[in-house]
Amino acid sequence: MYSSVIRLKNYYMKQNVTHSISGPKSLSELYWAMTKLALQGFGGVFPVAQRVLVEERKWFTSQVFLEEWAVAQVLPGPNIVNLLVMFGGRWFGVMGAIVAVAGIFSMPALLLILVAIFFEQFREYPAVAGALHGMGAVSAGLIGGTSLKMAGSLKVHPLTFWGAITFTVVTFVLLAVLKFPLIPVLLVMGTSSIFLTYLKIKNSHFPKGNK
């Protein structure tokens, strides 16, 4: 078992070298990129994060973004904060993690104070209430569209595209349709997916007899 883990680790180190990606050149570039990202994230930063980090700045490949978002999703706390802590820490250590989080929160916090003052004065107006309800529908559409776009990265998943889609559909049904609690679903589906993926990679790249 131990030797298999070592071989898997070496394999992924080679993969990371082959699929190397660029990153921010300075803490200031990281900060302002995160600030810009946060200011576009009406109703949630996730759809904007995928577009900015993968498509515009190319700091992630689609596959790496999907994998790291999955890790951020199962960790306690806000998903985008978990992702940016890992991202900033990878390039600049502890200071990078702090700067990334500062970038995502500083300007929105200031704007939130101003908006709170505004809504305190005008929240009774129908137009203001309608704007809030309308943004909720747009936010749901953004998240759904981004999720479909990210699904393309599953084509290279070790479990095959349809195997990964099966886990996706089953998880959705358990949570959204059958209303199962989140934590048990994550424990069962997440553990099963990780274990099957490990077996698939182990058998594909390190066949029996290859010590």
Sequence and secondary structure as in RCSB ss.txt:
>XXXX:A:sequence
MYSSVIRLKNYYMKQNVTHSISGPKSLSELYWAMTKLALQGFGGVFPVAQRVLVEERKWFTSQVFLEEWAVAQVL
PGPNIVNLLVMFGGRWFGVMGAIVAVAGIFSMPALLLILVAIFFEQFREYPAVAGALHGMGAVSAGLIGGTSLKM
AGSLKVHPLTFWGAITFTVVTFVLLAVLKFPLIPVLLVMGTSSIFLTYLKIKNSHFPKGNK
>XXXX:A:secstr
 HHHHHHHHHHHHHHHHHT     SSHHHHHHHHHHHHHT TT SHHHHHIIIIIIS SS HHHHHHHHHHHHHS
SS HHHHHHHHHHHHHHHHHHHHHHHHHHHHHHHHHHHHHHHHHHHHTTSHHHHHHHHHHHHHHHHHHHHHHHHH
GGGGGG TT HHHHHHHHHHHHIIIIIS   HHHHIIIIIHHHHHHHHHHHHHHHS TT  
